[in-house]
Amino acid sequence: MGKGWERRRRRLRQRLSQAGPVGGTLAAVLGLGKSRNTDCEDLFASTALAVDGVVSAEFECSDMFGGGWERGTVVLRASSRDEAARVVDALLQAFAAEPGLEPRWSTPQQYRNEDGSIVVSAGDVGFRAVPTIEQVREHYGRTEE
């Protein structure tokens, strides 16, 4: 959810916290709704930036009520679709090899070159959908024993 939702939730939490014990309890529950996971963000970004052909990588991760989401914006240095797919393949292999990435975390939905004229996804390197780290590890034979 976007920044607008975050502002509305923050205002509601402030109002509820001033409304007595029941409001305070609801405010506490709303406060649990979004928990930024900077470890996830930093680990994804540092792993991606170590791959040759990755120009920039920014990630946003959130843990919410036992679930959450991961979003990544990865820019590649590529002048063709094949070249971009090779970089994505190397990137996903790097994700598979990084032991700190949790199996349940998802990889980015798409990857773009610097001018945005080339867009590829994990589908271009053999995945049916956006894979989790666990699926990437299985694909590349990097399962933990």
Buried (B, 14 or more C-beta within 10 A) or exposed (E): EEEEEEEEBEEBBEEBBEEEEEBBEBBEEBBEBBEEBEEBBEBBBEBBEEBEBBBEBEBBBBBEEEEBEBBBBBBBBBEEBEBBBBBBBBBBBBBBEBEEBBEEBBBBBBBBBEEEEBBBBBBBBEBEEBBBBBBBBBBBEBEEE
